[in-house]
Amino acid sequence: MKHFYLTTLAAALLLAFGCTPHDTPQGPQTPENPADTTANQVPADSTQQTPPEPDPRWNWVDGYPVGVSVTPFTENFTDGNACKGFIATLDFAANPNLQFNCRKSSKKKGPSAFFKETEETDGVPCLATNGGYFAGTTSVSLVAHDGKFTVAAYRVFNWPSDENAQLTMYPVRSALGQMKDGSFQIQWAYCTSPGARTHTVFPSWLDNNEQTQTFMSEPPTADYCEGTWTWEPWEAMGGGPRLVKDGVDISTDAYWGECLDAGGTAAFGRHPRTGAGITADGKLILIVCDGRGSGGSKGYTLAELAAKFISLGCTDAMNFDGGGSSCMVGAGGEILNNPSDGNERIVSSAIVISEIPHK
């Protein structure tokens, strides 16, 4: 019995000290005699490089970044014709890296060339359309880029044409602008100070009406009427007419008021069209439709284009240059639609959407 007690006591002491008869006790650890915890560590590689930044297009899907979607559409009319085109929806709130670029060039080029050039200065491009009206190599619609008007709105036109000038007109036309805070707006703007390229916003197209051949006798000044202010968009593209205001189709009245009939905008026929709209929640919608039989599409009248924007939730919308100029360039610089000229027309201005590389 005594022998069993001693054996049990010895086993308990061995367990209490956490060792076996084959263990070699290390003794208490003190600052002067610390345990070696580095024996099993792998030496650090002092030559290891900082991981490279991810490709800016790491989150792109099918050639488009977050916040950009491009979809084809077909609208069938009751007369058996159809309108076909593409709708681009741009959500700048969903992707703060998206950039809205309004570009002009002294040498005309296709929207695909504007698309390719953008990568050199304004990020990775994903979408482009044609812009405003032009005559020869000169844009007659305003263009603003990086806070400066690179083209002032054309102030004086011969009506109905330079070859058959009967009178002078000073049209106040619509323009799409992105402000410095990122918001979009459509305004009626006129260049009231050509030297400084200062543009004034007016509450309407003022006293012009091409349908009745009633025109202002002189250009409007900045104080022509109440409700004017100096317009300072960060990016802007002019064109016309305004199609939708406060959710209502105003395309016909604006067409006559902005004096676009003699210029060939042809409001009441179906043609290829390019336009832009702003939704109630701030998204930008770009539409390009084919026409004149190209791609099996008849095209839109201005009122039909206005109705399309309203159906997409736009409270404001406007028209740009159309006809053979209408062109949308998408993922990888590919022309998506079927321009009525058979290929893209060279133009003086373009809208390009890009994404600044992720930081």
C-alpha positions in Angstrom: 0.0 0.0 0.0 2.8 2.4 0.9 4.7 1.5 -2.4 1.5 2.3 -4.4 1.2 5.7 -2.7 4.8 6.7 -3.5 4.4 5.6 -7.2 1.2 7.6 -7.5 2.8 10.7 -6.0 5.8 10.5 -8.4 3.5 10.3 -11.4 1.5 13.3 -10.1 4.7 15.3 -9.7 5.8 14.5 -13.3 2.4 15.6 -14.6 2.5 18.8 -12.5 5.8 19.8 -14.0 4.6 18.9 -17.6 7.5 16.6 -18.5 8.2 13.0 -18.9 11.2 11.0 -17.8 12.7 11.7 -21.3 12.1 15.5 -21.1 15.0 18.0 -20.4 13.7 20.8 -18.2 14.5 24.3 -19.5 14.2 26.1 -16.2 12.4 29.5 -15.6 12.5 32.1 -18.4 14.0 35.5 -17.5 14.9 38.6 -19.5 18.5 37.6 -19.2 17.7 34.1 -20.5 14.8 34.4 -23.0 13.4 31.6 -25.0 14.6 31.4 -28.6 11.4 32.0 -30.7 13.1 32.6 -34.0 14.4 29.1 -34.6 11.6 28.1 -36.9 11.0 31.5 -38.6 11.8 32.0 -42.3 14.2 35.0 -42.9 12.4 38.0 -44.4 13.1 38.6 -48.1 14.6 42.1 -48.2 14.4 42.2 -52.0 10.5 41.7 -52.1 8.9 44.4 -54.3 5.6 46.2 -53.6 2.8 44.5 -55.5 1.8 46.3 -58.7 -1.4 48.3 -58.8 -4.3 46.3 -60.3 -5.2 46.9 -63.9 -7.7 49.8 -64.0 -10.1 47.5 -66.0 -10.1 44.7 -63.4 -13.8 45.3 -62.6 -15.0 45.8 -66.2 -17.6 43.5 -67.6 -17.9 42.9 -71.3 -15.9 46.0 -72.1 -17.6 48.4 -69.7 -16.8 49.6 -66.2 -19.2 49.8 -63.3 -21.9 52.4 -63.9 -22.0 51.9 -67.7 -24.5 49.8 -69.5 -25.1 49.7 -73.2 -28.1 47.9 -74.7 -29.6 47.6 -78.2 -33.2 48.4 -78.8 -35.9 48.0 -81.4 -39.1 49.9 -81.5 -41.8 48.7 -83.9 -44.2 51.3 -85.3 -47.9 50.7 -86.2 -47.1 51.5 -89.8 -44.8 48.4 -90.1 -41.6 50.4 -89.8 -39.1 50.1 -86.9 -36.4 52.2 -85.2 -33.3 50.4 -84.1 -30.4 51.8 -82.0 -28.5 51.7 -78.8 -29.1 53.1 -75.3 -26.2 53.9 -73.0 -27.1 54.5 -69.3 -24.3 56.2 -67.3 -24.5 56.2 -63.5 -21.7 58.5 -62.2 -22.9 58.1 -58.6 -22.2 54.3 -58.8 -18.7 54.9 -60.2 -16.9 58.2 -59.2 -14.1 57.3 -61.6 -16.3 57.8 -64.6 -15.4 60.9 -66.7 -17.7 62.8 -69.1 -15.5 64.4 -71.8 -16.6 66.9 -74.4 -14.0 67.1 -77.1 -13.5 69.3 -80.2 -10.9 69.1 -82.9 -9.7 71.6 -85.5 -9.4 68.6 -87.8 -12.5 66.6 -88.3 -12.4 62.9 -87.4 -14.7 60.0 -86.6 -16.0 59.4 -83.1 -13.7 56.3 -83.0 -10.7 58.6 -83.3 -11.9 60.8 -80.5 -12.4 57.5 -78.5 -8.8 56.4 -79.0 -7.3 59.8 -78.3 -9.0 60.1 -74.9 -6.8 57.4 -73.3 -3.8 59.7 -73.7 -5.3 62.4 -71.4 -8.6 61.3 -69.8 -8.4 57.7 -68.7 -9.6 54.5 -70.3 -12.4 55.1 -72.9 -15.5 52.9 -73.0 -18.0 54.9 -75.1 -18.3 57.8 -77.6 -20.9 59.5 -79.7 -20.9 62.4 -82.1 -21.6 65.8 -80.7 -23.0 69.1 -81.9 -23.5 70.8 -85.3 -20.7 71.9 -87.5 -20.1 73.7 -90.8 -17.0 72.7 -92.8 -14.4 72.1 -90.1 -15.9 74.5 -87.6 -18.2 73.5 -84.8 -21.2 75.9 -84.6 -22.3 74.4 -81.3 -20.5 75.3 -78.0 -18.0 72.9 -76.4 -16.5 73.1 -72.9 -13.7 70.8 -71.6 -12.0 71.0 -68.2 -13.8 74.1 -67.2 -13.1 76.1 -70.3 -15.1 76.8 -73.4 -13.0 75.4 -76.2 -15.7 76.5 -78.7 -18.1 79.4 -78.2 -21.7 79.0 -79.4 -22.0 80.4 -82.9 -23.7 83.8 -82.5 -24.9 84.8 -86.0 -26.4 82.8 -88.8 -27.7 83.8 -92.2 -31.3 82.7 -92.8 -32.2 80.5 -94.5 -28.6 79.9 -95.8 -25.4 81.6 -96.6 -26.1 81.1 -100.3 -29.6 82.6 -100.0 -29.3 85.0 -97.1 -32.5 86.9 -96.5 -31.8 88.1 -92.9 -29.6 87.6 -89.9 -30.7 85.6 -86.9 -29.2 85.1 -83.4 -30.5 81.8 -82.1 -30.4 80.7 -78.5 -29.9 77.0 -78.5 -29.7 74.2 -75.9 -26.7 72.6 -74.5 -25.9 69.7 -72.1 -23.5 70.5 -69.3 -21.8 68.7 -66.4 -21.2 71.0 -63.5 -18.1 70.9 -61.3 -20.1 69.1 -58.6 -20.8 66.3 -61.1 -24.5 67.1 -61.7 -25.9 67.4 -65.2 -28.2 70.1 -66.6 -29.6 71.2 -70.0 -29.8 75.0 -70.6 -30.5 77.5 -73.3 -27.2 79.3 -73.6 -25.9 82.1 -75.8 -22.4 83.6 -76.0 -22.9 87.1 -74.7 -19.2 88.0 -74.6 -17.3 86.5 -77.6 -13.8 87.7 -76.4 -14.1 86.0 -73.1 -16.3 83.2 -74.4 -18.8 84.0 -71.6 -22.1 82.2 -72.0 -25.4 83.3 -70.5 -28.2 81.0 -69.6 -31.7 82.2 -70.7 -35.1 80.8 -69.5 -36.1 80.1 -73.2 -35.2 80.6 -76.8 -36.4 84.2 -76.4 -38.1 86.0 -79.3 -37.1 83.7 -82.2 -39.7 81.7 -84.1 -38.5 80.2 -87.4 -42.0 79.0 -88.2 -43.4 82.5 -88.3 -40.1 83.9 -89.5 -39.9 86.2 -86.5 -36.4 86.8 -85.3 -34.6 89.1 -82.8 -33.1 92.1 -84.5 -29.9 92.0 -82.4 -28.1 89.5 -80.3 -29.3 89.1 -76.7 -27.2 90.6 -73.9 -26.6 89.1 -70.5 -29.4 91.4 -69.0 -31.9 90.8 -71.9 -34.5 89.4 -69.5 -35.0 88.2 -65.9 -33.7 84.8 -64.9 -30.3 84.9 -66.6 -26.9 84.0 -65.2 -23.4 83.2 -66.4 -23.1 79.5 -67.2 -19.9 77.8 -66.0 -20.1 74.0 -66.8 -17.0 71.8 -66.4 -17.9 69.9 -69.5 -20.5 70.9 -72.1 -21.8 70.1 -75.6 -24.2 72.2 -77.5 -26.8 71.1 -80.1 -30.5 71.4 -80.2 -33.4 71.5 -79.9 -34.3 70.7 -76.4 -36.7 67.7 -76.5 -37.9 67.4 -72.9 -38.3 69.9 -70.0 -39.6 68.9 -66.6 -40.8 65.6 -68.1 -42.8 67.2 -70.9 -42.2 66.9 -74.6 -41.4 70.4 -76.0 -39.5 69.3 -79.1 -41.8 70.9 -81.7 -41.9 74.4 -80.0 -38.1 74.3 -79.3 -37.4 73.2 -82.8 -39.0 76.4 -84.2 -37.7 78.5 -81.4 -34.1 77.4 -81.7 -34.2 77.9 -85.5 -33.1 74.5 -86.6 -35.4 74.0 -89.6 -33.3 75.7 -92.2 -30.2 73.8 -91.0 -31.7 70.5 -91.9 -32.6 69.0 -88.5 -35.9 67.9 -90.1 -38.0 67.5 -87.0 -41.0 65.7 -88.5 -39.3 63.1 -90.6 -37.8 59.8 -89.3 -34.0 60.0 -89.5 -30.9 58.8 -87.6 -30.7 60.7 -84.3 -28.3 61.3 -81.4 -29.5 62.7 -78.1 -28.9 62.9 -74.4 -31.3 62.8 -71.4 -31.1 63.3 -67.7 -33.1 61.1 -65.3 -34.8 62.3 -62.1 -32.1 60.5 -60.1 -29.2 62.1 -62.0 -28.2 59.4 -64.5 -27.2 60.4 -68.0 -28.8 58.6 -71.0 -27.3 58.6 -74.5 -29.3 57.4 -77.4 -28.1 56.8 -81.0 -30.6 55.4 -83.5 -30.1 54.4 -87.1 -32.3 55.5 -89.9 -32.9 55.9 -93.7 -33.0 52.1 -94.0 -29.6 51.5 -92.5 -29.6 48.3 -90.4 -33.3 47.9 -91.2 -34.1 51.1 -89.2 -36.3 53.9 -90.3 -35.3 56.3 -87.5 -37.1 58.7 -85.2 -38.9 62.0 -85.5 -37.9 64.5 -82.8 -41.1 63.9 -81.0 -40.5 60.1 -81.1 -37.0 60.6 -79.7 -38.5 62.8 -76.9 -41.0 60.1 -76.1 -38.2 57.5 -75.9 -36.3 59.6 -73.4 -39.5 60.1 -71.3 -40.1 56.3 -71.3 -36.6 55.9 -69.9 -37.4 58.2 -66.9 -35.7 61.3 -68.3 -37.0 64.7 -67.0 -34.8 66.6 -69.4 -33.4 65.8 -72.8 -32.0 67.3 -76.0 -31.0 66.5 -79.5 -27.5 66.6 -81.1 -26.4 66.4 -84.7 -28.0 63.5 -86.5 -28.3 62.0 -90.0 -25.1 60.5 -91.2 -23.2 61.9 -88.2 -25.1 59.7 -85.7 -22.6 57.2 -84.4 -22.0 55.3 -81.1 -18.6 53.7 -80.4 -18.6 51.1 -77.6 -16.4 48.5 -76.0 -12.9 48.3 -77.5 -13.6 51.2 -79.9 -16.1 49.2 -82.0 -18.8 51.1 -83.9 -22.0 49.7 -82.5 -24.7 51.2 -84.8 -25.0 51.3 -88.6 -24.3 54.9 -89.7 -26.4 55.9 -92.7 -23.3 56.9 -94.7 -22.1 53.3 -94.7 -19.3 54.2 -92.2 -18.7 56.8 -89.5 -18.7 60.4 -90.7 -15.9 62.7 -89.7 -17.2 65.4 -87.3 -15.9 68.4 -85.3 -16.9 67.3 -81.8 -17.7 64.2 -79.7 -18.7 63.0 -76.3 -16.4 60.4 -74.8 -17.0 58.5 -71.6 -13.9 57.1 -69.8 -12.8 55.8 -66.5 -9.8 57.2 -64.6 -7.6 54.3 -63.4 -8.2 53.2 -59.8 -5.7 54.7 -57.3 
